[in-house]
């Protein structure tokens, strides 16, 4: 019987989506591949060094990878692909960082003399390494300064040598608290099995080589709870970094609701408040603020204001590049990244791997959906013709203008209105990018609007009314992409956006994936796309992301 995979000599894998074993094969290769293309019949996956090192860090060995491919492959696996897999996975753990008797010095163990010679030949790395006293270069490793711990790891992964960091992590100031068994609202609270498992794998019983890494879970699966579970295991001062002030307040509310921490235990470090406590929640924006491009980042001192025992990077795929600098300096602190996707638009996934930590845990979106932990989502792309009067202007416009004209296609207003009318009793979010378009939508739908200019107090007032059901429809800009808890949203209508960003798609779909109660168990995700325009070109990336998560994707034409 033919198998669904075709493993090719260029490290790509074709998946025949019509094969009855396609879902099983997809699950088998997901831990060590990256999805590249997902057209109608064959999806293309790629084996990369980073995908293999993430698999290795999670305990997968080369023989397991080769076996997964062999069992699902239609043809024999090219021998050089098998050799490459074994060689790349063998690199993980080949270089190790360990402690020395001097607390300010670490030892980089490099057993292979050929690799040692290669590192000596690379100026960016060699300047960070010291030969051990009395070895005359004949030892099996190098000494490095504690402050260079992150930089060395960062440089080494760039040249293809991921470091297994076994050096001990510092203990932060202790803090005593407990997770509640009942929330403040009187609802039973207990960790779901995957949340508990994710936190324990990250913690690793406190042993060297654990206590840093990234947990990948879909929006709505309770990544915040995983963070709190890790805090509960460590009982230490914790700095939580997140995307915006609304997300800060959400973390604070969750901590108060699900732990016995008090308001006095929790500090907010934002543009409007600079209170540092044993548990402090801050925004990335305040940390990367500086008066001008030539100035230092004055708020980076927050990382050194206390003896933090844990730093949580919420939405780690959005970690601003300047914070990589300070993250390289604080490698002795436990670090937990939380995200729905490891995709970064700046391509710095390797830096997340080396500085925050490798992927320690993930669960496929569809698996959580099947178990009822997140809502079942039905995804649609609604294609609309451009109005006749705009077609000439579109035809002669430059690429940037084409995208704007397609995004603001006025026919989208009526299409969005019709979709909202089709879901009269459900909570609906209409999401877009351009303010004039959003204003028109808000007026047509008679709905409140939230943009970057909306004061935080007003935003939270609207969000609260939406959660309670007082408001059924809200119009939001991209400020709602990240870390906003809207548990009763069951319909999202995306009228404009980056569209080329799988990262954005993950966040927007995630707005409606929280499990539902009552009659509306499923969620609906609509994207409005102007027909025969550049927007269609970006649909491939969106489709790639949704297919990667196992979702069917329906394309329909609006004739309104």
N, C-alpha and C positions, 0 to 999 in steps of 0.2 A: 504493500500500500504506500503510495507517495506521501512524503512528509511535507510540511508547509514551508520549510526554510530552504533557501539557497545561499550558502556561504561562499562569498566571492573572494578572489585573490587580492582585492584592494581594501580589505577590512570591512566591506559592507556586507549586510545580510538582507536578503529579500524575503519578505513574509507574504505568502499568498493568502490574502484575507478571505478568500472563498473556500479555503480548505476547512473541513469540519474540526480540525485540531488547531486552528489558528490561535484561538484564545489561550490554549494550553501552552503553545510555543511562545506566544508573546510574554506570558508570565514567566516562562523559563529563562528567557534572555534579558528581561527587563533589568535585573540587578547589575548587569555588566555591559550594557550597550546604551547608545543614545539614539533616539528616533530622529531621522533627518527629513524624510519625505513621506507623505501619506496620501497619494492619489487613490483612485477608485479600486484598483485591483492588487497592486503590490506595494507594500510599505517598505521603506529603506531604513535600516538601522546601521549604526557604525560602532565598531569596537575601537575605543580610544584609550590612550594610557590612563587618563583620569578616570574613565568609567571602570577600567580594570582595577585601579588602585582603590577606588571607593569600594568595589566589591571585595578586594583583599582586606581592607580595613574592617569590613563587616564579617570577616571570617571565611570568605569563599576562597578556595584554592584553585590552582590552575586545572587540575584534573576534573573538578566539578564543572568548571566553565566548558572545557572541551567535551565533557560527557553530555552537558545540556545541549550543545550544538550538534553533536553526533546523533543523539536520540531523536532530534527533530529535523535533521537535514536530509534533503532529497538526494543530494549527491555527496560523495566523500569530501571531507574538509581539506582544503589545500594544506599540504604539510607545512609550508612556511607560515601559515596562519596559526597553526598549532604551536609551532616553535616560538612565534612572536608572543602569543598569549602566555606561554610558560616563562619566557624571558622577562616580560614586563611585570607579571605578577611577582616573580622572584625578586624584583627590585624593591618591592615594598617590604620593609623590615631589614633590608641588607645594610642600610645605614641606620644607626641607633644613637640617640642622645641619652646619656646616663649621667648621674651625679658623680661628683668627686668629693674629696674631703674638704675642699674649699667651697663654701656656699656660693661664692661669686663666680665659680668656674665650672663648666660642664665639659664632658668628654664626648666627642663625636667618634663613634667606633666605625671604622671603615676597614673590614677584614681584607678586602681585595686590593693588592698593591697597584694594579692597573687603574682602579678607580681613584686611589690616593694620588697617583701621578696626574690623572686628569684634573682633579680638584686643584692641585698645585699650579696647574697651567692656566687656570681661569682667574684673571686678576680680581674680578668682583667677589669671588669666593675666597681666593687665597689670602686676601688682606684680612679676612675674619678668622683665619685659622692660625694656631700656633703649634709647632712641633713640641711633643712632650719632652721634658728635660731628660737628657741622657739617652735619648733614642737615636739621635742623629738622623731622624727621618725614617728609622727602621721600625717604629712602632706600628700598631694596627689602628691608629686613630690620631686625632688632633684634640687640642684643648681650645675651647671658645669661651669668651666672656658671657656671663649670664645675660647681659643686656643685648647681646647679639643673637640670642636664641631664636627669635622669630625671623630675623633677617637671614640667618643661615638656612633655616628651613625654606624660606621663600625663594632664595637663590638656588638651592639644590633642586627643588621641584621644577624650576624653570629649565634646568639642564637634564631633567629626567630621572632624578633620584629622590623619591619621597622618603622623608625621614620618619622613622617610628620613634616618637618622643617618649622615652621611658623615665625622664628625669622627674623627680618628685615635684608636686605642686604645693604652693604655700597654703597654710591654713589662715583663713580670714578671722575677723572678730566673730565670736559665737553669738547666736541669737536663738532664744527658745521660742518656738511657736508650734502649733499643731494644725493639721488639716481638720476641718469640721466634718462631722458625719451628717450634719443637716445645715443647709444654707440659712442665711438670715431670713430668707422668705419662707422658711419652713419646709423646703423640699429636701428629700434625701440626697446626700452627696457621697459618691464613692468613685474611686478611679476606675475607668474602663480598663480592661485587661491590656490593651495595646498602649494606653497612656502609662500605665505602671511599668510595662516592659520597656518602653522607650526610655523612661527616666532611669531605670535600673541598669540598662545597658550603657547609658551615658555615664552613670556613676561608677560602674565597674567595681563595686565593693571598695572604692577608695584606693585601689591599687595603682601603681605607676602604669602609665600608658592609657589610663582612662581619665575621665573628668574633663575632656574637651572633645568637641565634635558637633555635628549638625543632625537634627531630627527633621525629617521631611514628612509632613502630613497635610492633607487637603484642608482648605479653609472650612471651618465648621466642625472639624474633628477634635478640637480642643487642644490646640498647641499651647495656649496659655496655661491650661491645667497641667500639661507635661512640664512646663517651666516651674510651676508651683510644686509639683511632685519632686523635681530635682532639688529645689530649695528645701523641701521637707527632709530629704535624705541627708543634706549637707549641714543644715542648721547654721548658716553662716551669713554674714553681711553680704547683701546682693545688690548689684547695680544692674538695672534693667533698661536697655536702650530700645527705643521704638520710633515709629515714623512721624508722629504728629501729636499735638496736644490731646486730641480726642482719644487717641490710642493710650496715652499716658493715663487719662482718667478712667478708661476701660480697665487697664491693669489694676489701678488702685481699687476700683469697685470690685473687681474679681477677687483681689487679695482680701478685702474686708468681708466679702460674701462667703468665701470658702476656706478661710483660715481664721485663727483667733487673734491675728495681728490687729492692733488698734490704729486709729488715725495718727497717733503720736509716733508709731513705729515706722511710718511710711512717709518718705519725703518726695516732693515733686521738684524736678530741676528743669525748668522751661524758661521761655522768655518772660513769663509773668511771675515766676516763683523760683527761688534758689534755695530751697530747704533740703538739707542733706540729713538723712536718717539711716538707720541700720539697713532698711530696704529703701532704695531710692530709684525712682523711675524718671528717665530723662528722654529728651528727643534727640535724634541725630542732628536735627537742624541747629540746635543751640550749641552742640559740640563742634560743629564745623563752621560756626559763625566767626568772622574776624573783620576788623574795621576795613581792611583793604587787602589786596592780593599779596602784598609784601609783608604783612604782619603775621605774627604767630597766632595760633588758635588759643585764645585766652582760657577757654573752658575745658581744654584738655586736662587741666589740673584736677578735674573731677575724678579722673581715674586714680589719682594719688591722694585724694582727700581722706580716704579711710583705708583700712586694711580689708579690702574686698576679698571675699572667699569665692565669689561666683559673679561672672558677668553674663547676662543673657542678651543676645542679639536677636530681637524680634524682627521678623521679615529680613533675614540675613542677606537675602539676594539683593536688598536695597542698601546694604552697608556702604556709606559714602567712601570714596577712595581715600580721602585724607585720614579716615579712622584706621585704615590698614596700617598707617605709620605707627600710631600709638598701640595698636593691637600687636604689632611686632615686638613692642617693648614689654608687654605685660604677659608674656608667655607662662609665667609662673602662677598665673591666676586661672582657675577653672573657667572654661568658656563654653557656653551652650548657644548654638545657632538654631533658630526656629524658622521654618519656611514651608511654603506650599510647593516651591519649585527651586531647584538649584541653578536655573538659568539666570545668568546675569547679562544685561544688554551690553556691558563694557567688556565682556569676555574674561573677567577676572575670577572665574570659578576656581582656578588653581590656587589663588591667594586665599580664598575662603577655606579651601582644603588644608593649606599649610598653616594658616594663622589662626583661624577659628577652630578648624578640625575637620576630619573626614566625615562623610555620611555614616552615622552610627545606626540609624534606624529609619525605615520608611514602610508605609503600607500603601498598596495600590488604591486609588480612589474607588474603583469599582468594587473592591473587596469590602470596604467600609460601607458602601452603598447597599450591597447585598445583605449585610448584617444589620442594616437599619440605623447605623450610626450617623450617616449623612443622607440627605434626601436624594431620591432618584431624579436625575436631570435629563430633560429632553431639549436638544439644542437645534436651533433653526437659523439658517441664513436666508433673509428675505431680500430678494433683489428687486430693485425699482429702476425704471427708466428715468433718465434725466429729462426734465421739461424741454420741449422743442426749442423754446427761446434761449436756453442756456447751452445748447449743443455746439453752436458755432464758437461761442466764447471758450468753451472747454477745449475744442479742437485746436485752437491757436494758442492756448495758455502754456506757460512753462510748467515743469513737473510739480513745483511747489504749489502753484496756483491750481493746477488740475486736482491735486489732492484736496485742497480747501473747497473747491467747487463741488467735487463729488461728495465730500463729507457733509456739506451744508445743503445738499439737494433738498429743496423745499417740499418735495413730495414725502420726505421722511416724517414731516409733522403729522400729516393725515394718517400715514401708516402706523405711527406710534399711537395715535389716538385710537385707531381701530383695534390695535392689539390690546390696549388698556380696556377698551369696551368689551373685548372678548373675555376678560378676566375680572368681572365686576365685583366679586367678593374677596379677591386676593390682594395681598400687599405687593405693590409693584414699584420697582425702582427704574427710572429712566435715566440712563447714564450717557453723558456726552463730553465733548472736549471744548467746543466753541461757545462762548458766552452768549452771543446774539441768538444762536440757535436754541440754547437752553432757555433763554428768556421767552422766546416764542413758544417753546414747548410748555413751559410753566403756565403761560397765559392760556394756551389752547386746552390744557388739561385741568386748569384751575387748581394747580398744585403748588406747594411751597418749593423753593429752590435753594440749594446749598452750593456755594462756590468757595473759592479760596478767600473771597472778600467777606464771607459771612462770619460775624463774630462767633467765637467759640460757644458763648452762652446761648446764642440763638440756634446754632447747629445742634447743640445737645437738647434744646427744647423741642426742635423738630424731630430729632431721632427718637426722643422719648414718646412723642405723640404717635410716631410711626410704629414703635414697638407695642404700644398699648392698643393699637387698632383705631385710635381716634382719627388718624390720617391714613388713607389707603394708598395714596400715590405720592411719591416725592421725585423731584428732578435734581440730579446731582452731577457735579463736574467730577474730574478725576480725583478730587480730594477723598471720595468714597472708595477709591481703589483699595485702600490699605487699612487693615486692623480696625475696622468698624464692626461692632457687633449689632447686626440687624436680624435677630433670630427668626422673625416671622416673614421675611421677604421670601416670596415664592416665585416671583416673576421679575426678570431683568430684561430691559429693552435697551440695547446698545446702539445709539444712533451715530456716534462718531468716536474716534479714539486713535491710538497709535496703530492699531490693526496689524502692524508687523511684529508686535511684541507678544510673545508667548507668556512672558512674565505678567503683562497686564491682563491677558486673557485668564490666567490662573486666578488672579485676584478678583476680577469681575464675576467670573463664574462662581467663585467661592462665596460671594455675597448671598447666594441663594441656596447653598448646600446644607445649611444647618437643618437638622431633622425637624420635621413639621408635626404639629399636633392638630387634631381635628380632621376635617374632611379633605384638606388639600395636602396630600402626602408627597406629590411630585412637584418638581420645580421646572420652570420653562425659561430658557435663555434664548433671546432673540437678538440677532445682529442685522441691522439694516445696511445694505450695500448697494451703491449705485451701479446699475448694469453697464457693462462694457466701458468701465473706467479703471483707473489705477487702483481703486479699492478692491477690485477683484484679484489683482495681483497679490495683495496682502492677505487675501483669504487663505492662501496656502499655509501660511504660518499659523493662523488661528486653527485651521483644520488639523494641522500637525499636532498642536498641543492637545486638542480635544481627543484626537485619535490615540495619542500616547496614553491618555488616561482611560481609554476604552469606551469612549462615548460615540454613539451614532450621531451623524451630522446630516441634517435634512436641509436641502436647498429648495426654496419655493419662490415663485414670482408673484409680486403684488400687482394686481390689476386695477386698483382703486383709482 
